[in-house]
Amino acid sequence: FPVTIRSYEYGNGSAFDSSGNLYLVASGSASYLIKITPEGFVTRKQVFNTGWIGGGSNTYDSTVKIDSSDNIYIAGTWDSSPKQMLLVKLDSSGNLVWQNRVGSTSLNSECYCLSLDASENPIVFGSQVESGAGSYQFILKETTAGAVSWGRKRGGTTADYSLSGATDSSSNVYVGGRVETGTAYASLMQYSSSGTLN
């Protein structure tokens, strides 16, 4: 079934809840969380409002994950100066539980991927880019309560990007990325659940 929200907006990420409802995060003139039933009806269209950190600026490259209790996690890039990562947790009714902004006072921080580990802790994958220099692969793990468990940054002398990520049943973290040293290479790293590089 086709569902058109607006012609100039684009969907960035999607996930299903336990009842088969589809959640879509979309960006354009604003950033949205859209809930679509299995029959194709839009039952919620929620603008990232000013009560959220990202409300004052557009949030793009967003991705969404839903845990076993139908809590909703949204991660994206907040278009501030410098750019920062945004991680938001909502309950199953769309109410804000907590929100975190992650980044640097001098580096642009961009989010590319979001994953939940075996304990449903959110992990954000992205990059920090230094103007006129290299970039870092950046991984951040938080608890379900929004506290930082650990963060890792790797690279900097070349262009390093963590573009995708996943976790296994033991909550090991796998990071897929790209390293550019004149020639571009694919990279794959594994971290333990506590953030040790294996």
Order of alpha helices (4+ residues) and beta strands (2+ residues): beta-beta-beta-beta-beta-beta-beta-beta-beta-beta-beta-beta-beta-beta-beta
